[in-house]
Amino acid sequence: MEVSNCDYQELGPDYLDKLQPLRLTTYLVKRLESLGHKVTLAQADQAA
């Protein structure tokens, strides 16, 4: 086991989702369609 002098940093629960957002979106759409739902997506507004 390698030991380093840097502190552990938690990346967050959605870290892997943010790496490939298009892949996640495609997967979730296909999953909903397989459950019998019709899926239509629209881009969310970026203003906050």
BELQUI-V615718 format. One record per pair of residues at least 24 apart in sequence whose C-alpha atoms are under 10 Angstrom apart, sorted by the first residue. I is the first residue (numbers start at 1). J is the second residue. D is the distance in whole Angstrom. If there is no record, write none. Layout:
i:I j:J d:D
i:I j:J d:D
This chain:
none
